[in-house]
Amino acid sequence: MNSHIYDVISQKEVDLLKIVKYISVESIKKIYYHFTVDGLHTEKKTFNGSEVLFIRCEKEMNLPKELKHPLTSQA
């Protein structure tokens, strides 16, 4: 069985590793993150979707090539 995490929403900083350990059971073979995960060793695969992320900032911003924004932040 596979598990999908589309987003993690909290008013406080979240330790994603704790969440992964909590949901990791023997029956789950893979966890698919539908957003960019910082601090975890993950296999990255390119996703080509039609989603758009709008960012308004005063200075130029260089985003990682592998950036995937959460489903809940799509315009």
MOPAC internal coordinates of N, CA, C and O (Angstrom, degrees):
PM7 1SCF
backbone

  N    0.0000 0     0.00 0     0.00 0    0    0    0
  C    1.4412 1     0.00 0     0.00 0    1    0    0
  C    1.5316 1   108.73 1     0.00 0    2    1    0
  O    1.2310 1   120.68 1   -35.05 1    3    2    1
  N    1.3173 1   116.31 1   144.95 1    3    2    1
  C    1.4585 1   123.07 1   176.67 1    5    3    2
  C    1.5210 1   109.58 1  -112.36 1    6    5    3
  O    1.2310 1   120.85 1   -24.11 1    7    6    5
  N    1.3179 1   115.97 1   155.89 1    7    6    5
  C    1.4602 1   121.54 1   178.23 1    9    7    6
  C    1.5206 1   108.51 1  -125.24 1   10    9    7
  O    1.2310 1   120.33 1   -33.27 1   11   10    9
  N    1.3207 1   116.97 1   146.73 1   11   10    9
  C    1.4581 1   122.53 1   179.30 1   13   11   10
  C    1.5198 1   109.12 1  -121.43 1   14   13   11
  O    1.2310 1   120.42 1   -47.56 1   15   14   13
  N    1.3471 1   116.81 1   132.44 1   15   14   13
  C    1.4584 1   121.97 1   174.16 1   17   15   14
  C    1.5244 1   106.19 1  -115.97 1   18   17   15
  O    1.2310 1   120.65 1   -62.60 1   19   18   17
  N    1.3195 1   116.36 1   117.40 1   19   18   17
  C    1.4605 1   121.05 1  -176.12 1   21   19   18
  C    1.5210 1   112.45 1   -91.48 1   22   21   19
  O    1.2310 1   120.04 1   152.05 1   23   22   21
  N    1.3184 1   117.54 1   -27.95 1   23   22   21
  C    1.4611 1   120.78 1  -179.61 1   25   23   22
  C    1.5158 1   108.01 1  -173.18 1   26   25   23
  O    1.2310 1   120.60 1   -21.11 1   27   26   25
  N    1.3075 1   116.45 1   158.89 1   27   26   25
  C    1.4585 1   122.74 1   172.71 1   29   27   26
  C    1.5217 1   105.82 1  -126.22 1   30   29   27
  O    1.2310 1   120.65 1   -60.71 1   31   30   29
  N    1.3185 1   116.36 1   119.29 1   31   30   29
  C    1.4583 1   121.08 1  -176.03 1   33   31   30
  C    1.5207 1   108.97 1  -116.61 1   34   33   31
  O    1.2310 1   121.03 1   -53.92 1   35   34   33
  N    1.3248 1   115.64 1   126.08 1   35   34   33
  C    1.4579 1   120.82 1  -179.72 1   37   35   34
  C    1.5252 1   109.19 1  -155.95 1   38   37   35
  O    1.2310 1   120.76 1   -26.31 1   39   38   37
  N    1.3254 1   116.15 1   153.69 1   39   38   37
  C    1.4557 1   120.35 1   174.87 1   41   39   38
  C    1.5254 1   110.99 1   -81.63 1   42   41   39
  O    1.2310 1   120.53 1   166.16 1   43   42   41
  N    1.3329 1   116.59 1   -13.84 1   43   42   41
  C    1.4576 1   121.72 1   179.97 1   45   43   42
  C    1.5224 1   109.17 1  -118.19 1   46   45   43
  O    1.2310 1   120.63 1   -16.75 1   47   46   45
  N    1.3291 1   116.40 1   163.25 1   47   46   45
  C    1.4587 1   120.72 1   176.38 1   49   47   46
  C    1.5253 1   109.35 1   -63.14 1   50   49   47
  O    1.2310 1   120.81 1   -40.84 1   51   50   49
  N    1.3209 1   116.06 1   139.16 1   51   50   49
  C    1.4553 1   121.99 1  -175.19 1   53   51   50
  C    1.5214 1   109.91 1  -114.81 1   54   53   51
  O    1.2310 1   120.90 1   -43.32 1   55   54   53
  N    1.3233 1   115.88 1   136.68 1   55   54   53
  C    1.4584 1   121.46 1   173.73 1   57   55   54
  C    1.5280 1   107.28 1   -89.87 1   58   57   55
  O    1.2310 1   120.53 1   -80.98 1   59   58   57
  N    1.3343 1   116.58 1    99.02 1   59   58   57
  C    1.4593 1   121.63 1  -175.37 1   61   59   58
  C    1.5222 1   111.54 1   -61.78 1   62   61   59
  O    1.2310 1   120.00 1   147.80 1   63   62   61
  N    1.3173 1   117.60 1   -32.20 1   63   62   61
  C    1.4626 1   121.00 1   179.04 1   65   63   62
  C    1.5307 1   110.90 1   -61.36 1   66   65   63
  O    1.2310 1   119.92 1   142.14 1   67   66   65
  N    1.3257 1   117.75 1   -37.86 1   67   66   65
  C    1.4704 1   121.10 1   177.30 1   69   67   66
  C    1.5217 1   110.71 1   -64.67 1   70   69   67
  O    1.2310 1   120.72 1   140.48 1   71   70   69
  N    1.3222 1   116.22 1   -39.52 1   71   70   69
  C    1.4646 1   120.06 1   178.47 1   73   71   70
  C    1.5182 1   110.13 1   -64.92 1   74   73   71
  O    1.2310 1   120.40 1   135.71 1   75   74   73
  N    1.3121 1   116.84 1   -44.29 1   75   74   73
  C    1.4677 1   121.52 1   179.88 1   77   75   74
  C    1.5233 1   110.43 1   -61.35 1   78   77   75
  O    1.2310 1   120.14 1   136.02 1   79   78   77
  N    1.3293 1   117.33 1   -43.98 1   79   78   77
  C    1.4725 1   120.78 1   178.31 1   81   79   78
  C    1.5199 1   110.91 1   -62.67 1   82   81   79
  O    1.2310 1   120.39 1   142.69 1   83   82   81
  N    1.3255 1   116.85 1   -37.31 1   83   82   81
  C    1.4508 1   121.49 1  -178.90 1   85   83   82
  C    1.5318 1   111.87 1   -66.79 1   86   85   83
  O    1.2310 1   120.23 1   139.23 1   87   86   85
  N    1.3308 1   117.17 1   -40.77 1   87   86   85
  C    1.4675 1   120.08 1  -176.89 1   89   87   86
  C    1.5299 1   112.78 1   -90.70 1   90   89   87
  O    1.2310 1   120.32 1   172.78 1   91   90   89
  N    1.3250 1   116.99 1    -7.22 1   91   90   89
  C    1.4636 1   120.08 1  -178.85 1   93   91   90
  C    1.5273 1   109.97 1   -76.80 1   94   93   91
  O    1.2310 1   121.90 1   -68.09 1   95   94   93
  N    1.2859 1   113.96 1   111.91 1   95   94   93
  C    1.4581 1   121.07 1   175.40 1   97   95   94
  C    1.5180 1   107.64 1  -126.14 1   98   97   95
  O    1.2310 1   120.69 1   -15.44 1   99   98   97
  N    1.2980 1   116.29 1   164.56 1   99   98   97
  C    1.4628 1   121.30 1  -175.05 1  101   99   98
  C    1.5242 1   113.08 1   -58.29 1  102  101   99
  O    1.2310 1   120.15 1   147.76 1  103  102  101
  N    1.3396 1   117.31 1   -32.24 1  103  102  101
  C    1.4696 1   120.33 1  -176.19 1  105  103  102
  C    1.5303 1   112.48 1   -75.11 1  106  105  103
  O    1.2310 1   119.51 1   162.52 1  107  106  105
  N    1.3429 1   118.54 1   -17.48 1  107  106  105
  C    1.4648 1   121.14 1  -179.97 1  109  107  106
  C    1.5249 1   108.75 1   -89.80 1  110  109  107
  O    1.2310 1   120.91 1   -61.06 1  111  110  109
  N    1.3116 1   115.86 1   118.94 1  111  110  109
  C    1.4652 1   121.54 1  -178.35 1  113  111  110
  C    1.5213 1   112.16 1   -92.69 1  114  113  111
  O    1.2310 1   120.01 1   144.05 1  115  114  113
  N    1.3280 1   117.59 1   -35.95 1  115  114  113
  C    1.4712 1   122.31 1  -179.29 1  117  115  114
  C    1.5170 1   109.67 1  -140.34 1  118  117  115
  O    1.2310 1   121.45 1   -33.89 1  119  118  117
  N    1.3315 1   114.84 1   146.11 1  119  118  117
  C    1.4564 1   121.19 1   172.26 1  121  119  118
  C    1.5232 1   107.00 1  -117.22 1  122  121  119
  O    1.2310 1   120.55 1   -55.88 1  123  122  121
  N    1.3193 1   116.55 1   124.12 1  123  122  121
  C    1.4554 1   122.11 1   178.54 1  125  123  122
  C    1.5270 1   108.65 1  -100.66 1  126  125  123
  O    1.2310 1   120.98 1   -57.51 1  127  126  125
  N    1.3386 1   115.74 1   122.49 1  127  126  125
  C    1.4548 1   121.35 1   176.92 1  129  127  126
  C    1.5247 1   107.92 1   -97.33 1  130  129  127
  O    1.2310 1   120.05 1   -52.81 1  131  130  129
  N    1.2921 1   117.51 1   127.19 1  131  130  129
  C    1.4582 1   121.55 1  -179.99 1  133  131  130
  C    1.5297 1   110.38 1   -98.51 1  134  133  131
  O    1.2310 1   121.19 1  -142.00 1  135  134  133
  N    1.3182 1   115.32 1    38.00 1  135  134  133
  C    1.4582 1   124.42 1   176.74 1  137  135  134
  C    1.5215 1   107.36 1  -163.02 1  138  137  135
  O    1.2310 1   120.18 1   -13.97 1  139  138  137
  N    1.3114 1   117.27 1   166.03 1  139  138  137
  C    1.4583 1   121.66 1   179.33 1  141  139  138
  C    1.5215 1   109.03 1   -74.52 1  142  141  139
  O    1.2310 1   120.94 1   -50.65 1  143  142  141
  N    1.3155 1   115.81 1   129.35 1  143  142  141
  C    1.4627 1   122.03 1  -178.84 1  145  143  142
  C    1.5258 1   108.92 1  -104.99 1  146  145  143
  O    1.2310 1   120.64 1   -56.21 1  147  146  145
  N    1.3260 1   116.38 1   123.79 1  147  146  145
  C    1.4617 1   121.10 1   176.57 1  149  147  146
  C    1.5238 1   109.08 1   -96.84 1  150  149  147
  O    1.2310 1   120.61 1   -41.84 1  151  150  149
  N    1.3263 1   116.44 1   138.16 1  151  150  149
  C    1.4486 1   120.86 1   172.45 1  153  151  150
  C    1.5137 1   116.05 1    86.70 1  154  153  151
  O    1.2310 1   119.13 1   178.06 1  155  154  153
  N    1.3139 1   119.27 1    -1.94 1  155  154  153
  C    1.4583 1   121.91 1   176.57 1  157  155  154
  C    1.5187 1   109.20 1  -116.68 1  158  157  155
  O    1.2310 1   120.99 1   -37.83 1  159  158  157
  N    1.3259 1   115.71 1   142.17 1  159  158  157
  C    1.4654 1   119.09 1   175.17 1  161  159  158
  C    1.5228 1   107.21 1   -78.40 1  162  161  159
  O    1.2310 1   120.64 1   -69.00 1  163  162  161
  N    1.3171 1   116.39 1   111.00 1  163  162  161
  C    1.4555 1   121.00 1  -178.71 1  165  163  162
  C    1.5200 1   110.21 1  -130.23 1  166  165  163
  O    1.2310 1   121.10 1   -26.82 1  167  166  165
  N    1.3020 1   115.51 1   153.18 1  167  166  165
  C    1.4621 1   121.17 1   173.48 1  169  167  166
  C    1.5195 1   106.91 1   -82.19 1  170  169  167
  O    1.2310 1   120.55 1   -50.89 1  171  170  169
  N    1.3260 1   116.55 1   129.11 1  171  170  169
  C    1.4650 1   120.52 1  -178.13 1  173  171  170
  C    1.5141 1   110.33 1  -103.11 1  174  173  171
  O    1.2310 1   121.22 1   -46.17 1  175  174  173
  N    1.3145 1   115.27 1   133.83 1  175  174  173
  C    1.4554 1   121.22 1   175.30 1  177  175  174
  C    1.5165 1   107.54 1  -129.06 1  178  177  175
  O    1.2310 1   120.70 1   -40.31 1  179  178  177
  N    1.3137 1   116.27 1   139.69 1  179  178  177
  C    1.4533 1   121.33 1   179.87 1  181  179  178
  C    1.5183 1   109.76 1   -70.26 1  182  181  179
  O    1.2310 1   121.50 1   -46.83 1  183  182  181
  N    1.3109 1   114.74 1   133.17 1  183  182  181
  C    1.4612 1   121.75 1   175.59 1  185  183  182
  C    1.5141 1   107.61 1  -116.96 1  186  185  183
  O    1.2310 1   120.81 1   -58.72 1  187  186  185
  N    1.3040 1   116.06 1   121.28 1  187  186  185
  C    1.4627 1   120.60 1   178.86 1  189  187  186
  C    1.5236 1   108.69 1  -106.33 1  190  189  187
  O    1.2310 1   121.24 1   -80.15 1  191  190  189
  N    1.3166 1   115.24 1    99.85 1  191  190  189
  C    1.4586 1   120.43 1  -179.96 1  193  191  190
  C    1.5141 1   110.39 1  -119.29 1  194  193  191
  O    1.2310 1   121.19 1    -2.93 1  195  194  193
  N    1.3014 1   115.33 1   177.07 1  195  194  193
  C    1.4624 1   120.37 1  -179.51 1  197  195  194
  C    1.5262 1   111.64 1   -98.58 1  198  197  195
  O    1.2310 1   120.29 1  -170.83 1  199  198  197
  N    1.3421 1   117.05 1     9.17 1  199  198  197
  C    1.4566 1   120.95 1  -178.54 1  201  199  198
  C    1.5203 1   111.05 1   -68.87 1  202  201  199
  O    1.2310 1   121.05 1   -26.35 1  203  202  201
  N    1.3200 1   115.59 1   153.65 1  203  202  201
  C    1.4558 1   121.36 1  -179.43 1  205  203  202
  C    1.5261 1   108.44 1  -126.96 1  206  205  203
  O    1.2310 1   120.59 1   -43.51 1  207  206  205
  N    1.3269 1   116.48 1   136.49 1  207  206  205
  C    1.4481 1   122.13 1   174.64 1  209  207  206
  C    1.5152 1   107.77 1  -117.22 1  210  209  207
  O    1.2310 1   120.59 1   -60.54 1  211  210  209
  N    1.3293 1   116.48 1   119.46 1  211  210  209
  C    1.4581 1   120.97 1   177.69 1  213  211  210
  C    1.5208 1   108.70 1   -99.39 1  214  213  211
  O    1.2310 1   120.91 1   -51.37 1  215  214  213
  N    1.3259 1   115.87 1   128.63 1  215  214  213
  C    1.4605 1   121.53 1   177.45 1  217  215  214
  C    1.5194 1   107.57 1  -125.68 1  218  217  215
  O    1.2310 1   121.01 1   -54.52 1  219  218  217
  N    1.3166 1   115.67 1   125.48 1  219  218  217
  C    1.4552 1   120.41 1   177.46 1  221  219  218
  C    1.5245 1   107.40 1  -108.72 1  222  221  219
  O    1.2310 1   120.96 1   -61.45 1  223  222  221
  N    1.3222 1   115.76 1   118.55 1  223  222  221
  C    1.4574 1   119.49 1   179.25 1  225  223  222
  C    1.5278 1   109.39 1  -146.46 1  226  225  223
  O    1.2310 1   121.35 1   -22.29 1  227  226  225
  N    1.3139 1   115.03 1   157.71 1  227  226  225
  C    1.4580 1   120.10 1  -177.42 1  229  227  226
  C    1.5240 1   112.61 1   -81.50 1  230  229  227
  O    1.2310 1   120.17 1   152.47 1  231  230  229
  N    1.3193 1   117.28 1   -27.53 1  231  230  229
  C    1.4591 1   121.72 1  -178.88 1  233  231  230
  C    1.5207 1   109.31 1  -112.83 1  234  233  231
  O    1.2310 1   121.20 1   -18.32 1  235  234  233
  N    1.3266 1   115.31 1   161.68 1  235  234  233
  C    1.4566 1   120.13 1   177.20 1  237  235  234
  C    1.5225 1   109.57 1   -64.00 1  238  237  235
  O    1.2310 1   120.96 1   -40.68 1  239  238  237
  N    1.3123 1   115.76 1   139.32 1  239  238  237
  C    1.4591 1   120.73 1  -178.58 1  241  239  238
  C    1.5229 1   108.97 1  -122.33 1  242  241  239
  O    1.2310 1   120.22 1   -52.91 1  243  242  241
  N    1.3154 1   117.18 1   127.09 1  243  242  241
  C    1.4583 1   121.96 1   177.27 1  245  243  242
  C    1.5216 1   108.52 1  -102.22 1  246  245  243
  O    1.2310 1   120.71 1   -69.37 1  247  246  245
  N    1.3221 1   116.25 1   110.63 1  247  246  245
  C    1.4580 1   121.41 1  -179.50 1  249  247  246
  C    1.5215 1   110.03 1   -96.05 1  250  249  247
  O    1.2310 1   119.84 1   -31.10 1  251  250  249
  N    1.3266 1   117.91 1   148.90 1  251  250  249
  C    1.4632 1   120.27 1   178.02 1  253  251  250
  C    1.5286 1   111.23 1   -61.59 1  254  253  251
  O    1.2310 1   120.79 1   -32.20 1  255  254  253
  N    1.3071 1   116.10 1   147.80 1  255  254  253
  C    1.4623 1   121.38 1  -179.87 1  257  255  254
  C    1.5311 1   110.96 1   -60.46 1  258  257  255
  O    1.2310 1   120.39 1   146.00 1  259  258  257
  N    1.3282 1   116.87 1   -34.00 1  259  258  257
  C    1.4622 1   122.15 1  -176.24 1  261  259  258
  C    1.5287 1   113.10 1   -87.50 1  262  261  259
  O    1.2310 1   119.03 1  -169.71 1  263  262  261
  N    1.3039 1   119.45 1    10.29 1  263  262  261
  C    1.4589 1   122.23 1  -175.30 1  265  263  262
  C    1.5236 1   111.06 1   -60.74 1  266  265  263
  O    1.2310 1   120.79 1   -49.83 1  267  266  265
  N    1.3116 1   116.09 1   130.17 1  267  266  265
  C    1.4534 1   121.40 1   172.66 1  269  267  266
  C    1.5158 1   107.12 1  -130.72 1  270  269  267
  O    1.2310 1   120.25 1   -64.03 1  271  270  269
  N    1.3210 1   117.13 1   115.97 1  271  270  269
  C    1.4570 1   120.71 1  -179.21 1  273  271  270
  C    1.5253 1   109.78 1   -83.91 1  274  273  271
  O    1.2310 1   119.96 1   -29.02 1  275  274  273
  N    1.3422 1   117.68 1   150.98 1  275  274  273
  C    1.4513 1   121.01 1  -177.03 1  277  275  274
  C    1.5285 1   112.77 1   -63.00 1  278  277  275
  O    1.2310 1   121.23 1   -27.13 1  279  278  277
  N    1.2976 1   115.25 1   152.87 1  279  278  277
  C    1.4584 1   122.71 1   177.51 1  281  279  278
  C    1.5273 1   110.89 1   -55.78 1  282  281  279
  O    1.2310 1   120.59 1   143.14 1  283  282  281
  N    1.3246 1   116.48 1   -36.86 1  283  282  281
  C    1.4650 1   120.30 1  -176.99 1  285  283  282
  C    1.5182 1   113.63 1   -73.04 1  286  285  283
  O    1.2310 1   119.58 1   171.15 1  287  286  285
  N    1.3332 1   118.40 1    -8.85 1  287  286  285
  C    1.4686 1   120.14 1   179.35 1  289  287  286
  C    1.5290 1   112.45 1  -107.27 1  290  289  287
  O    1.2310 1   120.45 1  -171.09 1  291  290  289
  N    1.3158 1   116.74 1     8.91 1  291  290  289
  C    1.4571 1   119.23 1  -178.05 1  293  291  290
  C    1.5161 1   111.06 1   -74.12 1  294  293  291
  O    1.2310 1   121.98 1   -35.48 1  295  294  293
  N    1.3242 1   113.82 1   144.52 1  295  294  293
  C    1.4770 1   120.05 1  -178.54 1  297  295  294
  C    1.5202 1   109.90 1   -78.80 1  298  297  295
  O    1.2310 1   120.10 1   180.00 1  299  298  297

